[in-house]
């Protein structure tokens, strides 16, 4: 029997031609775990929301089409909030925020316009125990579709009023968003993949009425790929999906390895959970004890056990 040859076949393959992805078959994002520990996550490229029951080897389709849903979150009452975006498709993104009652299946549109114009592409979402909702609205796709002349962070108040909270020049392109466990700090990922674009994590003081103040820089990932989605644990540590294995363009480097980067609330780096796939997008806590970290990246949903429970607004 001929032994296996495991070295690079130089006589067959050019040394300058490594194996690289040719096409994507999925783009997972926005994981959120229900109180019954079922994990919901999005596949933007295939325009669907998927559902995974822990312990089962596969997934089921919860909703398709999804309006190009991206970030998901359960609100304090356990209803599913969805950022329906505008990426990876031929103008079939709904560009709105919806809320689904899982018991009845009823879908409610919370907002689909600001100042009479459609949102760019709602991306990620956070919610407070008092009913306030916060979401980001960047444009990473076709910028000719923008009706607004800004990329901003918004608040939906308990009476349904929508307020633009943060915009340029304070941020460039808002992406992930999360609250501290005491719900008095708002964290925003500012990820702008252009020359000298921000790859930063900002913190803001959050008042009772939902207004923000005292903007401060916590983390700067430049010149590597910055953060995407994030979550926090019960001790207030930030778990940020960031980095890339292969730079995708000339304005990005591999200086930030792909994985979940962990920081204190003051921005001190504590370590990295490596994830062996591009592009890592988001993370959340789940499981019966909130000690399972779920991570979306590429075409997969990953999981890893942690020592400290996470914090989510619907399970306190």
C-alpha positions as CSV (number, residue, x, y, z in Angstrom):
1,X,0.0,0.0,0.0
2,X,1.4,3.4,-1.0
3,X,1.9,5.7,2.0
4,X,0.0,9.0,2.1
5,X,1.9,12.0,0.9
6,X,1.0,14.9,3.2
7,X,3.4,17.6,2.0
8,X,2.5,20.4,-0.4
9,X,2.4,18.9,-3.9
10,X,4.7,21.5,-5.4
11,X,5.0,19.7,-8.8
12,X,1.2,19.9,-9.1
13,X,0.0,23.0,-7.4
14,X,1.6,26.4,-7.6
15,X,3.1,27.5,-4.3
16,X,1.4,30.9,-4.7
17,X,-2.1,29.4,-5.0
18,X,-3.5,28.5,-1.6
19,X,-7.0,27.1,-1.2
20,X,-9.4,30.1,-0.8
21,X,-13.2,30.3,-0.7
22,X,-14.8,30.7,-4.1
23,X,-18.4,31.3,-3.1
24,X,-20.4,31.5,0.1
25,X,-23.4,29.2,0.7
26,X,-24.7,30.9,3.9
27,X,-24.0,33.9,6.1
28,X,-25.1,33.2,9.7
29,X,-25.8,36.1,12.0
30,X,-27.9,37.4,14.9
31,X,-28.1,34.5,17.4
32,X,-30.7,34.8,20.2
33,X,-31.7,32.1,22.7
34,X,-35.3,31.8,23.9
35,X,-36.2,31.0,27.5
36,X,-36.8,27.4,26.5
37,X,-33.1,27.4,25.3
38,X,-34.0,27.1,21.6
39,X,-31.5,29.1,19.6
40,X,-32.7,31.3,16.8
41,X,-30.3,32.7,14.3
42,X,-30.3,34.2,10.8
43,X,-28.9,33.2,7.4
44,X,-29.0,36.5,5.6
45,X,-27.7,35.2,2.3
46,X,-30.6,32.7,2.1
47,X,-33.1,35.1,3.5
48,X,-34.2,33.0,6.5
49,X,-34.4,32.7,10.3
50,X,-33.3,29.3,11.5
51,X,-34.0,27.5,14.8
52,X,-31.8,25.0,16.6
53,X,-32.8,22.8,19.6
54,X,-29.7,22.1,21.7
55,X,-28.7,18.4,21.6
56,X,-30.2,18.0,18.1
57,X,-27.7,17.7,15.2
58,X,-29.4,20.0,12.7
59,X,-31.7,23.0,12.5
60,X,-35.2,23.8,11.2
61,X,-36.4,26.9,9.3
62,X,-38.4,29.2,11.4
63,X,-39.2,31.8,8.8
64,X,-38.4,32.2,5.1
65,X,-38.4,34.7,3.6
66,X,-37.2,36.7,6.6
67,X,-37.0,40.2,5.1
68,X,-33.2,39.7,5.1
69,X,-33.2,39.5,8.9
70,X,-29.9,40.2,10.6
71,X,-29.7,40.8,14.3
72,X,-32.2,39.0,16.6
73,X,-33.1,39.5,20.3
74,X,-35.7,38.5,22.8
75,X,-37.4,41.4,24.6
76,X,-38.2,41.3,28.3
77,X,-41.5,39.5,27.6
78,X,-39.8,36.9,25.5
79,X,-41.0,38.2,22.1
80,X,-38.5,37.9,19.2
81,X,-37.2,41.2,17.9
82,X,-35.7,41.2,14.4
83,X,-33.6,43.7,12.4
84,X,-34.9,43.1,8.9
85,X,-32.1,44.5,6.7
86,X,-31.1,45.1,3.1
87,X,-28.1,43.0,2.3
88,X,-27.3,39.9,0.1
89,X,-30.5,40.2,-2.0
90,X,-32.3,41.9,-4.9
91,X,-34.1,44.6,-3.0
92,X,-36.2,42.1,-1.0
93,X,-35.0,43.4,2.4
94,X,-37.8,44.9,4.5
95,X,-35.6,47.5,6.2
96,X,-37.6,47.6,9.4
97,X,-37.8,46.4,13.1
98,X,-40.4,43.7,13.8
99,X,-41.6,41.9,17.0
100,X,-42.9,38.3,16.9
101,X,-45.1,36.7,19.5
102,X,-43.9,33.1,19.4
103,X,-47.1,31.9,21.1
104,X,-49.4,33.3,18.5
105,X,-47.0,33.9,15.5
106,X,-48.2,37.5,15.3
107,X,-45.7,39.8,13.7
108,X,-45.8,43.5,14.6
109,X,-43.9,46.2,12.7
110,X,-42.3,48.5,15.3
111,X,-40.8,50.9,12.8
112,X,-40.0,51.0,9.1
113,X,-39.2,54.7,8.4
114,X,-37.5,57.6,10.0
115,X,-38.6,61.1,8.9
116,X,-40.6,59.5,6.2
117,X,-37.6,57.6,4.7
118,X,-36.8,54.0,4.8
119,X,-34.0,52.8,7.0
120,X,-30.7,51.8,5.4
121,X,-30.4,48.2,6.7
122,X,-31.2,47.6,10.4
123,X,-28.4,45.5,11.8
124,X,-28.4,44.8,15.5
125,X,-30.6,45.4,18.5
126,X,-30.7,45.8,22.3
127,X,-33.5,46.1,24.7
128,X,-34.0,47.4,28.3
129,X,-36.2,46.0,31.0
130,X,-38.3,49.1,30.9
131,X,-39.3,48.4,27.3
132,X,-36.9,50.8,25.5
133,X,-35.3,49.3,22.4
134,X,-32.1,50.4,20.7
135,X,-31.0,49.5,17.2
136,X,-28.2,50.3,14.6
137,X,-28.8,51.2,11.0
138,X,-25.7,51.1,8.9
139,X,-25.3,50.5,5.1
140,X,-22.8,47.8,4.2
141,X,-24.5,46.9,0.9
142,X,-25.5,48.9,-2.1
143,X,-25.2,52.5,-0.9
144,X,-27.3,53.8,-3.8
145,X,-30.3,52.3,-2.0
146,X,-29.9,54.7,0.9
147,X,-32.8,57.1,1.4
148,X,-31.3,58.6,4.6
149,X,-28.1,60.7,4.5
150,X,-26.8,59.2,7.8
151,X,-26.0,55.9,9.5
152,X,-27.3,56.1,13.0
153,X,-28.3,54.5,16.3
154,X,-32.0,54.8,17.2
155,X,-34.2,54.4,20.3
156,X,-37.7,53.1,20.2
157,X,-39.4,54.4,23.3
158,X,-42.2,52.6,25.2
159,X,-44.8,54.7,23.4
160,X,-43.4,53.8,20.0
161,X,-41.6,57.1,19.4
162,X,-38.4,56.7,17.5
163,X,-35.4,59.0,18.2
164,X,-32.1,59.2,16.5
165,X,-29.6,58.9,19.4
166,X,-26.2,58.8,17.8
167,X,-25.0,59.7,14.3
168,X,-22.1,61.3,12.4
169,X,-19.6,62.6,13.3
170,X,-19.7,60.9,16.7
171,X,-19.7,57.5,14.9
172,X,-19.0,56.4,11.4
173,X,-20.9,53.1,10.8
174,X,-22.7,51.6,13.8
175,X,-23.0,47.8,13.9
176,X,-23.3,45.7,17.0
177,X,-25.0,47.0,20.1
178,X,-25.4,45.8,23.7
179,X,-26.2,47.0,27.2
180,X,-24.3,46.5,30.5
181,X,-26.0,44.2,33.0
182,X,-27.1,47.3,35.1
183,X,-28.5,48.7,31.8
184,X,-26.8,52.1,32.4
185,X,-24.2,51.8,29.7
186,X,-24.8,51.4,26.0
187,X,-22.0,49.8,23.9
188,X,-21.8,50.4,20.2
189,X,-19.6,48.7,17.6
190,X,-18.4,51.3,15.0
191,X,-17.1,49.3,12.1
192,X,-16.4,51.1,8.8
193,X,-14.4,49.0,6.3
194,X,-12.9,51.9,4.3
195,X,-9.5,53.6,4.3
196,X,-8.9,54.8,7.8
197,X,-12.4,53.8,8.8
198,X,-13.3,53.3,12.5
199,X,-12.8,49.8,14.0
200,X,-13.9,50.9,17.4
201,X,-16.0,50.0,20.4
202,X,-17.7,53.0,22.1
203,X,-19.4,53.2,25.5
204,X,-22.1,55.8,26.4
205,X,-23.8,56.5,29.7
206,X,-27.5,55.7,29.3
207,X,-30.0,57.8,31.2
208,X,-33.4,56.6,32.4
209,X,-35.1,58.3,29.5
210,X,-32.8,56.6,27.0
211,X,-30.6,59.5,26.1
212,X,-26.9,59.0,25.9
213,X,-23.9,61.0,27.1
214,X,-20.2,60.8,27.9
215,X,-19.0,59.0,24.8
216,X,-15.7,57.2,25.4
217,X,-13.5,54.9,23.4
218,X,-13.0,51.4,24.9
219,X,-11.3,49.4,22.1
220,X,-9.7,50.1,18.8
221,X,-9.1,47.1,16.5
222,X,-7.6,49.0,13.6
223,X,-6.0,48.2,11.2
224,X,-7.5,44.7,11.5
225,X,-11.2,43.8,11.0
226,X,-13.1,45.4,13.8
227,X,-16.1,44.1,15.8
228,X,-19.4,42.9,14.5
229,X,-21.9,41.7,17.1
230,X,-21.3,41.4,20.8
231,X,-22.9,40.3,24.1
232,X,-22.1,40.7,27.8
233,X,-21.8,38.3,30.7
234,X,-23.3,38.8,34.2
235,X,-20.0,40.4,35.4
236,X,-20.2,43.0,32.7
237,X,-17.4,41.6,30.5
238,X,-17.8,42.2,26.7
239,X,-17.7,39.3,24.3
240,X,-17.0,40.8,20.8
241,X,-17.1,38.9,17.5
242,X,-14.2,40.4,15.6
243,X,-11.2,39.7,13.4
244,X,-10.7,37.7,10.2
245,X,-8.5,34.9,9.0
246,X,-8.0,36.3,5.4
247,X,-8.2,40.0,4.8
248,X,-11.0,40.8,2.3
249,X,-9.7,44.1,0.9
250,X,-6.9,46.5,1.0
251,X,-8.2,48.4,4.0
252,X,-8.1,45.4,6.3
253,X,-5.3,43.3,7.8
254,X,-5.1,40.0,9.7
255,X,-3.8,41.7,12.8
256,X,-7.0,40.8,14.7
257,X,-7.5,37.0,14.7
258,X,-11.0,35.7,14.0
259,X,-12.8,34.8,17.2
260,X,-14.7,36.2,20.2
261,X,-12.5,38.7,21.9
262,X,-13.2,39.2,25.6
263,X,-12.7,42.6,27.4
264,X,-13.5,44.1,30.8
265,X,-16.1,46.8,30.9
266,X,-13.1,49.3,31.0
267,X,-11.7,47.9,27.7
268,X,-8.9,45.7,29.1
269,X,-8.3,42.6,26.9
270,X,-8.8,39.3,28.7
271,X,-8.3,36.9,25.9
272,X,-9.6,35.3,22.7
273,X,-11.9,32.4,21.9
274,X,-10.6,31.4,18.4
275,X,-13.2,30.5,15.8
276,X,-11.9,28.6,12.7
277,X,-14.0,30.3,10.1
278,X,-14.6,33.6,8.3
279,X,-16.5,35.7,8.8
280,X,-17.3,35.6,12.5
281,X,-20.4,37.8,13.0
282,X,-22.1,37.6,16.4
283,X,-22.6,35.8,19.7
284,X,-25.0,35.4,22.6
285,X,-25.5,33.4,25.8
286,X,-28.0,30.6,26.2
287,X,-28.5,27.1,27.8
288,X,-30.4,26.4,31.0
289,X,-27.7,28.2,33.1
290,X,-26.7,30.9,30.5
291,X,-23.2,29.4,30.4
292,X,-23.3,28.3,26.7
293,X,-21.9,30.9,24.4
294,X,-23.3,30.6,20.9
295,X,-21.3,32.1,18.0
296,X,-22.3,32.6,14.4
297,X,-19.6,32.6,11.7
298,X,-19.6,31.8,8.0
299,X,-22.1,28.9,7.5
300,X,-22.0,27.6,11.1
301,X,-23.5,28.1,14.5
302,X,-20.7,27.3,17.1
303,X,-21.0,26.8,20.8
304,X,-18.6,26.7,23.8
305,X,-19.2,26.4,27.5
306,X,-18.1,29.2,29.8
307,X,-17.6,29.6,33.6
308,X,-19.7,32.7,34.2
309,X,-23.4,33.1,33.1
310,X,-24.2,35.6,30.5
311,X,-26.7,38.4,30.8
312,X,-29.8,38.7,28.7
313,X,-32.7,41.0,29.3
314,X,-35.5,38.3,29.2
315,X,-33.9,36.0,31.7
316,X,-33.1,37.9,34.9
